C-alpha cells in the first residue's frame, strides 16, 4: 500500500508540515506530489507496481482530478483533506472511492 498526498498549496503552513509529518509516520514511503503532472509521472513510473494507492488530495484539486483518476484500479481510496469543511462538497457524492 502506498500513501500519496497530492496538494498544490503554494505556501507551507504549520498545518501542511504537521500533516506531512503524520503521513510519514503512517508510511515511510509516503509521497507528496504538487500537481497533476507529478501525479501523471508518478502513475507512469509505477505502472509495473501492483500495490494499491491511498490518495489524499485537497478539495480544489479533487474537483479537477478525481473524475480522471477515480477509475484507476490501483487507487483504493481517495481522501479529501481540508483545513475547513468546504461548502461545495456535493460533487463528492458521485464517487464511491472518495471519503471526507
N, C-alpha and C positions, 0 to 999 in steps of 0.2 A: 504494500500500500504506500502510495506517495501523497504527501500533503503539499499542495501548491496554493500559494496566495497570489492572486492577480489583482494588483492595486496600482492605479495610475496617479496617486497623490503626488503633487509636485513638491510638497514640503513634508519633512519628517516631524511628526508631533510626538509627544510623550506617549500618546495612545498607540501610535504605529509602532514605536520602539518596544513598548510593553507587549503588544500583540505578537510582534515578531519573536521576541524572547520566549513567549509562551509556546508558540508554534515549534520553535527549535527544541524545546523540552519534550514536546509530544513526538516529534520526528526529527532525528538527527540529520536526515537527508532532505529536510524541508527546503522548498524552492520558492523564492519570491520573484515574481515577474512584474514588469511595469506597464506593459501594453499588449495589444492584440498581436503585434508582430512577434514579440517574445513568446507569446503563447503558441503561435504557429510554429516557430522554430523549435520550441520545447516539444511540441507534439510530433514534429517530423523526426527530431533527433532520437526520440524514444519509441519510434514505430515498432521496433522489434521487441520492446519491453511489453510484457503482458500484465504487469502489475496495475492494479486499479488506482485511480486518482480521486482524491477528495479535493475538490476545488473550493477555495474561499475567494470571494470576489466582492467588490463594493457594489452598491446599488446602481450607480450610474453605468459602470462598465457592464454590470449584469444585464441591464436592459438591452444593451447593444449586442453582447456576446452570447448570452445564454441560448437564444434561438439558434445560433450557429453551432454550439458545442454540446447542447443537451443530449443529442442523439448519439454522441460518441460512446462506444461500448466500454471504453477504458475509464470514463468518468462515472464514478459510483454515486457520489452526492455532490451537490453544489450548495454551499452555504453563503448567504448574503450577509456580509459584515457591514455594520454601520454604527456610527457613534450615537446617532439619534434615529429613532424609528422613522422611516420615510412615510410621507403621507400618500405616496403614489405607488403602493406595493401590490395593487391589484394584478399587475402583469405576472406576478409570481405564481398565481393560481393555475396558470396554463402549463406548468412544467412539473412533472412528478418528482424529478430529482432535486428540485430546489427547496431549501428549507431556510427559514429565518433564524 
